[in-house]
Amino acid sequence: MSFISDIKLKIGLKILHSKSKKLKRERGVFNFDNAKTVGIVFNATKQESFDIAYDFVKFLEHKNIKVETLGFVDSKEVRDFYRETVNTKYFSKKNLNWFGKPKNDNVDKFINKNFDILIDLSLIDEYPIVYISALSKAKFKVGRLTGKVEYLDFMIDISKKPEYKFLIEQIKHYLSSLNKK
């Protein structure tokens, strides 16, 4: 990263930390049996990650869970292979302010939804996705383990196999058995 990018990121993280301290949300622990709504945020830049996320959505919908997805496209334009539906929205680099904060109605609506579970499918730290995960009003936030300050409630270590499919396998495993009675 360049010197200017580092400064932008530091400013963004400082603002995000301040905002997240003020966040009020109802917390709870949910699994695939008791969750009614799930929000998924992911990097949709490559078609492979989009396809894997789309398959995961179908898995959740098969469990009668209402799913909304928000994909970040790390370019100026959204590509043709994206299937925009009522429950799937996208934002791109052109929707980011100077330090990387998303400025988009779809992002604002997604953050303010009171999902039972928010699933962050990112494999690396990307400020726009971290921003959404940190400020989401979801009751239970799930994603991969990172060494940085986290805003998630349940983190899964995928350091030995940092791949989308593996992360989703682990999420399926844990959220199928977590909090069972």
C-alpha positions in Angstrom: 0.0 0.0 0.0 1.1 3.5 -0.6 1.6 6.2 2.0 -1.7 7.9 1.1 -3.6 4.6 1.1 -2.2 3.9 4.6 -3.4 7.3 5.8 -6.8 6.8 4.3 -7.2 3.4 5.9 -6.1 4.7 9.3 -8.6 7.6 9.1 -11.3 5.2 8.0 -10.6 2.7 10.8 -10.5 5.5 13.4 -14.0 6.7 12.3 -15.3 3.1 12.1 -14.0 2.3 15.6 -15.8 5.4 16.9 -19.1 4.6 15.1 -19.0 1.0 16.2 -18.7 1.9 19.9 -22.0 3.8 19.6 -23.8 0.9 17.8 -26.7 -0.5 19.7 -28.0 -3.9 18.6 -29.9 -6.8 20.0 -27.5 -9.7 20.4 -28.2 -13.4 20.3 -26.8 -16.7 19.2 -28.5 -18.3 16.2 -28.0 -21.5 14.1 -29.6 -22.7 10.9 -32.6 -24.1 12.8 -33.7 -21.0 14.6 -32.6 -18.2 12.2 -35.3 -16.7 10.0 -33.1 -14.1 8.3 -29.5 -14.1 7.1 -27.5 -11.3 5.5 -24.4 -12.2 3.5 -21.7 -9.7 2.6 -18.9 -10.8 0.3 -16.4 -9.8 -2.4 -18.1 -10.4 -5.7 -15.3 -9.2 -7.9 -14.6 -12.7 -9.4 -17.2 -14.9 -10.9 -16.0 -17.9 -8.8 -16.7 -16.1 -5.5 -20.0 -15.0 -6.8 -21.0 -18.5 -7.9 -19.9 -20.0 -4.5 -21.9 -17.4 -2.6 -24.9 -18.0 -4.8 -24.8 -21.7 -4.1 -24.6 -20.9 -0.4 -27.7 -18.7 -0.7 -29.6 -21.6 -2.3 -28.5 -23.9 0.6 -29.9 -21.4 3.1 -33.1 -20.8 1.2 -33.6 -24.6 1.1 -33.7 -24.4 4.9 -36.5 -21.8 4.7 -34.2 -18.9 5.7 -34.8 -15.5 4.1 -31.5 -14.4 2.7 -30.2 -11.0 1.4 -26.8 -10.6 -0.1 -24.6 -7.6 -0.6 -21.6 -8.0 -2.9 -18.6 -5.6 -3.2 -17.2 -5.4 -6.7 -13.6 -4.2 -6.4 -13.7 -2.2 -9.7 -15.5 0.8 -11.0 -18.3 -1.1 -12.7 -20.4 -4.1 -11.9 -19.9 -6.9 -14.4 -22.5 -8.7 -16.6 -22.4 -12.1 -14.8 -24.1 -10.7 -11.7 -27.6 -11.7 -11.1 -29.3 -8.7 -9.4 -32.5 -9.8 -7.8 -34.7 -8.4 -5.1 -32.5 -10.0 -2.4 -29.1 -9.4 -4.0 -27.5 -6.0 -4.4 -24.0 -4.8 -5.3 -21.8 -1.8 -4.8 -18.5 -1.0 -6.4 -15.4 1.3 -6.0 -17.4 4.2 -7.5 -19.7 4.0 -4.4 -16.8 4.6 -1.9 -15.8 7.9 -0.4 -12.2 9.1 -0.1 -11.2 6.7 2.7 -13.3 3.7 1.5 -16.6 4.1 3.3 -19.5 2.8 1.2 -21.9 5.6 0.1 -24.8 3.7 -1.3 -28.5 3.3 -0.4 -28.3 -0.5 -0.7 -25.4 -0.6 1.8 -27.2 1.7 4.2 -30.4 -0.5 4.1 -28.3 -3.7 4.5 -26.5 -2.3 7.5 -29.7 -1.3 9.2 -31.5 -4.6 8.7 -32.0 -6.6 11.9 -30.8 -9.9 10.5 -30.7 -12.9 12.8 -27.3 -13.7 11.3 -24.8 -11.7 9.3 -22.3 -13.8 7.5 -19.1 -12.1 6.3 -17.6 -14.3 3.5 -14.5 -12.2 3.0 -11.1 -13.9 2.8 -9.1 -10.8 3.3 -9.6 -7.5 5.2 -11.3 -5.1 2.8 -12.4 -1.8 4.4 -15.8 -1.6 2.7 -16.7 -5.1 3.9 -15.2 -4.6 7.4 -17.3 -1.3 7.6 -20.5 -3.2 6.8 -19.8 -6.0 9.2 -18.8 -3.7 12.0 -21.9 -1.5 11.7 -24.5 -4.1 10.9 -27.4 -4.3 13.3 -27.5 -8.1 12.9 -28.0 -10.0 16.1 -25.2 -12.6 15.4 -22.2 -11.9 13.2 -20.1 -14.7 11.8 -17.0 -14.7 9.6 -13.3 -15.7 9.5 -10.8 -15.1 12.2 -8.3 -12.3 11.7 -5.6 -10.8 13.9 -7.1 -7.4 13.8 -9.8 -5.8 15.9 -12.9 -7.7 15.1 -16.6 -6.8 15.0 -17.8 -10.3 14.7 -19.4 -12.5 17.4 -18.2 -15.8 16.1 -15.0 -16.2 14.1 -13.7 -19.3 12.3 -10.0 -20.0 11.8 -9.4 -20.8 8.1 -5.7 -19.8 8.1 -4.6 -23.3 7.0 -7.0 -23.3 4.0 -8.1 -19.7 3.2 -10.7 -20.6 0.5 -14.3 -19.6 0.0 -15.5 -23.2 -0.2 -13.7 -24.1 3.1 -15.0 -21.1 4.9 -18.6 -22.0 3.9 -18.1 -25.6 4.9 -17.0 -24.5 8.3 -19.9 -22.0 8.6 -22.3 -24.8 7.7 -20.7 -27.1 10.2 -20.8 -24.7 13.1 -24.1 -23.1 12.4 -25.8 -26.5 12.0 -24.6 -27.6 15.5 -24.2 -24.4 17.5 -26.6 -23.8 20.4 -28.5 -27.1 19.8 -30.8 -28.1 22.6 
